[in-house]
Amino acid sequence: MKHSTRMKSLLIAVIALSVMVPAQDVAVSTISGFIKFDAFRDTRQVTAAREGHFLLYPKAENPDVNGDDLNAVSNLNMVSFQTRARIGIKAPEALGAAVSGLVEADFFGAGGGNENELRLRHAILKLDWGATQLLFGQYWSPLFTTAVYPQVVSFNTGMPIQPFARNPQIRLTRKLGKSLVVYGAATMQRDAFEEIGGRSQQQMSGVPGLHAHGEFSMGKTLVGAGGHLRTVRPTATADLMSSIVLTGYAKTALPGLSVRGKFLYGGDMADQLMLGGYAAVTDTVSGDMRYEPLQTLSAWGDVMTTGKALSLGVFAGYSTNLGMNSDLETGETYSFAARSANLTGLWRVSPRAVYNAGKVRLAAELEITSALYASDYETNLAPKEVGNDERVTNIRALFAAYLFF
């Protein structure tokens, strides 16, 4: 009933806007999107969202009284809530700039238990002066880097090795000649880190995330590098905690092939749906508490053929939690606000095949993800492997069917 009510409200709003806004002033320039069906099977239980569809990594071993791993059982599901629609909007010139907008929604839901409910993905207003563009709204995190991201079939888009988040933001883009483009952005978190209160912690800081990067292109090759500064206040009485993220990426086109890759190093990366977060360290004598970001390192590469009908590709990546930049002192205790703080040595290999026939796409992918959960920690709280620690590996067989419009 709630879903039906929301859809009726959306339809009423769209009809009202179409009546209120004269067609000669603002026009819908494009309506696009796709209907998507996903079927997937995992060889063990996984850490994931939305009925297991949004996969992060396999769950750790969970032995029962007989020593049998309760997580070593398969999981199967079929979903269609990745179906989405996109509306492009053109408006009259304002402030000497071309004006456009974009609204995109799907049925992924804003949280667990809300699957099949309408969710806002992107909503942006863009002013374009030619060499300069100004964007306001909710769009991909600048760390996602839309110019270079994995071409996998899975909706996780390579996450948690690849950053994945959509942020409300103000973004300025400037073209410096034909080959160099620079970006600057002020961003806020949305939903990605809400399980441990990350969104409200950035709001309490009073400071937006600050991002800058540049891209240089020459022929069929593009390289980029940038940095991100994020500030949070873990509690209302705590000092501000800042973390820095550095990234570099590249792509090139070879005869019949597309090659791309990315490197990232930074602290408190859980808001990008990656490993890490931060640690709260308490001095047991004075009671003083400090907060330290956990540093994450990740790298990935993606190679694919560029045939029009059939494309074959493979994604491979690695990520690890390197702990704090400082060590625990004598008498200090700790707790984590982090995503799987004991997980280290996460790797993934995903071969795929994609076939296009007109507006229909059929795709298959084998997503192999292996994770090592450590039983101990180094003095800087990096996960420390001990003798009995073993990897757990999940193999996801994924099939997807699309109808584009």
C-alpha positions in Angstrom: 0.0 0.0 0.0 2.8 2.4 0.9 4.5 1.8 -2.5 1.3 2.3 -4.3 0.7 5.6 -2.5 4.2 6.9 -3.3 3.8 6.0 -7.0 0.4 7.8 -7.1 2.0 10.9 -5.4 4.9 10.8 -8.0 2.5 10.7 -10.9 0.4 13.6 -9.5 3.6 15.6 -9.0 4.7 15.0 -12.6 1.3 15.9 -14.0 1.2 19.0 -11.9 4.6 20.1 -13.1 3.7 19.5 -16.7 0.7 21.8 -16.3 2.4 24.5 -14.3 5.6 24.8 -16.5 5.0 26.0 -20.1 6.5 23.6 -22.6 8.1 26.4 -24.6 10.2 27.4 -21.5 11.3 24.1 -20.0 11.3 20.9 -22.1 12.0 17.3 -21.3 14.8 16.6 -23.8 15.3 12.9 -23.1 13.6 10.0 -21.3 15.8 7.0 -21.0 16.7 4.1 -18.7 16.3 0.3 -18.7 14.3 -2.6 -17.4 16.7 -5.0 -15.7 16.4 -8.6 -14.4 19.2 -10.1 -12.2 19.6 -13.7 -11.1 22.5 -14.7 -8.9 23.8 -17.6 -6.8 26.5 -17.4 -4.1 28.4 -20.4 -2.9 28.3 -19.1 0.7 26.6 -16.4 2.8 27.8 -12.9 2.1 27.9 -9.4 3.5 25.5 -7.6 1.2 22.5 -5.2 1.0 19.1 -5.4 -0.6 18.3 -9.1 -0.4 21.9 -10.1 -1.1 22.0 -8.3 -4.4 24.5 -5.5 -3.5 27.5 -7.7 -2.7 30.5 -6.6 -0.7 32.4 -9.7 0.4 31.9 -13.2 1.9 31.0 -13.5 5.6 33.6 -14.9 8.0 33.4 -18.5 9.2 30.8 -19.1 11.8 31.4 -22.6 13.3 28.7 -24.4 15.3 29.3 -26.7 18.3 30.5 -29.4 15.9 32.9 -27.1 14.0 30.7 -26.8 10.9 30.7 -23.4 9.2 27.1 -22.1 9.4 28.0 -19.5 6.6 29.2 -22.2 4.2 25.7 -22.5 2.6 24.6 -21.2 -0.8 22.2 -18.3 -1.5 20.0 -17.7 -4.6 17.8 -14.8 -5.6 16.2 -13.1 -8.5 15.4 -9.3 -8.5 14.3 -6.5 -10.8 14.6 -3.5 -8.6 17.6 -2.2 -10.5 15.1 -1.0 -13.2 15.5 2.7 -13.6 14.4 5.8 -15.5 16.1 9.0 -16.3 14.7 12.4 -17.4 16.9 15.0 -19.0 15.7 18.6 -19.0 16.6 21.6 -21.1 15.8 25.1 -19.9 16.3 28.7 -21.2 19.7 30.3 -20.9 20.4 31.9 -17.5 23.3 34.0 -16.2 24.8 33.6 -19.7 24.9 29.8 -19.4 23.2 26.9 -21.0 20.9 25.3 -18.4 20.1 21.6 -18.1 18.9 19.2 -15.5 18.8 15.5 -14.8 16.5 13.4 -12.5 17.2 9.6 -12.2 15.4 7.1 -10.0 15.2 3.3 -9.5 13.4 0.9 -7.3 16.4 -0.1 -5.2 14.9 1.5 -2.0 16.7 3.9 0.3 17.5 1.1 2.8 17.2 -2.5 3.7 13.5 -3.6 3.8 12.6 -0.9 1.2 13.3 -3.0 -1.9 11.0 -2.2 -4.8 10.3 1.3 -3.5 11.2 4.3 -5.6 14.6 5.9 -4.7 16.3 9.0 -5.9 19.7 8.3 -7.6 20.6 11.6 -9.3 19.1 15.1 -9.3 21.2 17.8 -10.7 21.1 21.3 -12.1 24.0 22.3 -14.5 25.0 25.7 -15.7 27.4 25.5 -18.7 29.4 28.5 -20.0 31.5 26.3 -22.4 34.9 26.2 -20.6 33.3 26.3 -17.2 30.5 24.2 -15.7 28.7 24.5 -12.4 26.7 21.6 -11.0 24.3 21.6 -8.0 22.6 18.5 -6.7 23.0 14.8 -5.9 25.4 13.0 -8.2 28.3 10.5 -8.1 30.9 11.1 -5.5 34.0 12.8 -7.0 36.0 9.7 -5.8 33.9 7.5 -8.0 35.4 9.3 -11.1 32.9 8.8 -13.9 35.7 8.9 -16.5 37.3 5.6 -15.2 35.3 2.9 -13.4 35.0 -0.9 -13.6 32.7 -2.1 -16.5 31.5 -5.1 -14.5 28.0 -6.6 -14.7 27.4 -6.6 -11.0 25.6 -3.5 -9.6 28.4 -3.1 -7.0 30.6 -1.7 -9.7 33.7 -3.2 -8.1 32.9 -2.0 -4.6 34.4 -2.3 -1.9 37.6 -2.1 -4.0 36.2 0.8 -6.1 34.6 3.8 -4.2 30.9 3.9 -4.6 28.7 6.7 -3.3 26.3 9.4 -4.5 26.7 12.8 -2.7 24.7 16.1 -2.6 27.4 18.5 -3.9 28.4 21.7 -5.5 30.9 20.9 -8.3 32.9 23.3 -10.5 34.6 22.0 -13.7 37.0 24.1 -15.7 38.6 23.2 -19.1 42.1 24.4 -19.4 42.8 24.0 -23.1 41.9 20.9 -25.1 43.7 18.4 -22.9 43.4 19.4 -19.2 40.2 19.5 -17.1 40.2 20.4 -13.4 37.4 19.8 -10.9 36.6 21.2 -7.4 33.7 20.1 -5.2 32.1 20.5 -1.8 30.2 17.4 -0.9 28.0 15.9 1.9 27.4 12.2 2.7 24.1 10.6 2.0 23.2 7.0 2.8 26.4 4.9 2.4 27.7 5.1 5.9 24.5 5.4 7.8 24.8 2.1 9.6 27.3 3.6 12.0 26.0 7.2 11.9 28.5 8.6 9.4 26.0 11.0 7.8 25.1 12.8 11.0 28.8 12.9 12.1 29.7 14.9 9.0 26.7 17.2 9.5 27.8 17.9 13.1 31.3 18.9 11.9 29.9 21.9 10.0 32.4 21.2 7.2 31.7 19.7 3.8 33.9 17.2 2.1 36.4 19.1 -0.1 37.6 17.5 -3.4 40.0 18.6 -6.2 41.4 16.6 -9.1 42.6 17.0 -12.6 42.3 14.9 -15.8 44.7 15.0 -18.7 43.8 13.4 -22.1 45.9 12.8 -25.1 44.5 10.9 -28.0 42.8 7.7 -26.6 44.5 7.9 -23.3 43.3 9.7 -20.1 45.1 10.0 -16.8 43.8 11.7 -13.6 44.7 12.3 -10.0 43.1 14.0 -7.1 42.5 14.3 -3.4 39.6 14.5 -1.0 39.5 16.0 2.5 36.6 14.8 4.8 35.9 16.1 8.3 33.5 14.5 10.8 32.7 15.0 14.5 32.3 11.5 15.9 30.2 12.7 18.9 28.7 16.1 19.8 31.5 16.6 22.4 34.4 15.3 20.3 37.0 17.3 18.4 36.9 17.3 14.6 38.5 14.3 12.9 39.8 14.9 9.3 41.0 12.3 6.8 42.7 12.6 3.4 42.2 10.4 0.4 44.5 10.3 -2.6 43.6 8.7 -5.9 45.1 8.2 -9.4 43.5 6.5 -12.4 44.0 6.0 -16.1 42.4 4.4 -19.2 43.4 3.8 -22.8 42.1 2.3 -26.0 44.1 -0.3 -27.8 43.1 -2.1 -31.0 40.0 -4.1 -30.0 40.6 -3.5 -26.3 39.7 -1.0 -23.5 42.1 -0.9 -20.5 41.5 1.0 -17.3 42.7 1.0 -13.7 42.7 2.9 -10.5 44.7 3.3 -7.2 43.4 4.8 -4.0 44.9 5.4 -0.5 43.1 7.2 2.3 41.5 7.2 5.7 37.9 6.7 6.9 36.7 5.3 3.6 33.5 3.6 4.9 31.4 6.4 3.5 32.5 5.2 0.0 31.3 1.7 0.8 34.9 0.6 1.2 36.8 -1.1 4.0 37.8 1.0 7.0 36.3 3.7 9.1 37.9 5.0 12.3 39.0 3.9 15.8 38.0 5.5 19.1 41.1 5.3 21.4 40.6 5.8 25.2 43.3 6.6 27.8 42.2 4.4 30.8 44.0 6.7 33.3 42.8 10.2 32.2 39.7 9.1 30.4 40.7 11.2 27.4 39.5 9.9 24.0 40.9 10.5 20.5 39.7 9.4 17.1 42.0 8.0 14.4 41.1 7.2 10.8 41.9 3.7 9.6 43.9 3.8 6.3 42.7 1.8 3.3 44.7 0.9 0.2 43.0 -0.4 -2.9 43.8 -0.9 -6.6 42.0 -2.5 -9.5 42.3 -3.1 -13.3 39.7 -3.8 -15.9 40.3 -5.1 -19.5 37.5 -5.6 -22.1 37.1 -6.2 -25.8 35.2 -3.6 -27.7 33.1 -5.6 -30.1 29.7 -4.1 -30.8 27.7 -7.3 -30.3 29.9 -9.4 -28.0 32.3 -8.0 -25.4 34.5 -10.1 -23.1 36.2 -8.6 -20.0 37.7 -9.3 -16.7 38.0 -7.1 -13.5 40.7 -7.8 -10.8 41.2 -5.8 -7.7 42.7 -5.8 -4.2 42.0 -3.9 -1.0 43.4 -3.9 2.6 43.0 -2.1 5.9 46.3 -0.7 7.0 45.2 0.6 10.4 45.9 3.9 12.0 48.9 6.2 11.3 49.9 6.0 15.0 50.3 3.2 17.5 48.4 2.5 20.7 50.2 3.6 23.8 50.4 1.7 27.1 47.1 1.9 29.0 45.0 2.8 25.9 41.9 0.8 24.9 40.0 1.0 21.6 36.7 0.4 19.8 35.8 0.6 16.1 33.3 2.6 14.1 34.3 0.8 10.9 33.2 -1.7 8.3 34.7 -5.1 9.1 37.7 -3.7 11.0 39.3 -7.2 11.2 39.1 -7.8 7.4 42.4 -7.7 5.5 43.7 -9.0 2.2 40.4 -8.7 0.2 40.8 -9.6 -3.5 38.3 -10.2 -6.4 38.5 -11.5 -9.9 35.4 -11.2 -12.2 35.4 -12.5 -15.8 32.3 -11.5 -17.8 30.6 -11.7 -21.2 28.1 -9.2 -22.5 26.0 -9.6 -25.6 24.0 -6.8 -27.2 21.2 -7.3 -29.7 19.5 -4.0 -30.5 17.9 -2.7 -27.3 18.4 -6.0 -25.5 21.5 -6.9 -23.5 22.3 -10.3 -22.0 25.2 -10.5 -19.6 26.9 -13.1 -17.4 29.6 -12.8 -14.8 31.5 -15.0 -12.4 32.5 -12.8 -9.4 35.1 -14.5 -7.2 35.8 -12.7 -3.9 38.2 -13.9 -1.2 38.6 -12.3 2.2 40.9 -12.9 5.1 39.5 -12.1 8.6 42.3 -11.7 11.1 42.2 -12.8 14.7 44.5 -10.1 16.1 45.6 -6.5 15.5 49.0 -4.8 15.2 49.8 -1.9 17.6 48.3 0.5 15.0 45.1 -1.6 14.8 45.9 -3.0 11.4 44.4 -6.6 11.2 47.1 -9.1 12.0 46.9 -12.6 10.6 47.7 -15.5 13.0 48.4 -19.1 12.2 44.8 -20.4 12.3 43.3 -17.7 10.1 42.1 -18.9 6.8 40.5 -17.2 3.8 36.9 -17.5 2.9 35.9 -17.3 -0.7 32.6 -16.8 -2.4 31.8 -17.4 -6.1 28.8 -15.5 -7.4 27.3 -16.6 -10.7 25.4 -13.7 -12.1 23.0 -13.4 -15.1 21.4 -10.1 -16.1 19.0 -9.2 -18.9 18.3 -5.5 -19.9 15.8 -3.7 -22.1 17.1 -0.2 -22.8 14.8 2.7 -23.7 
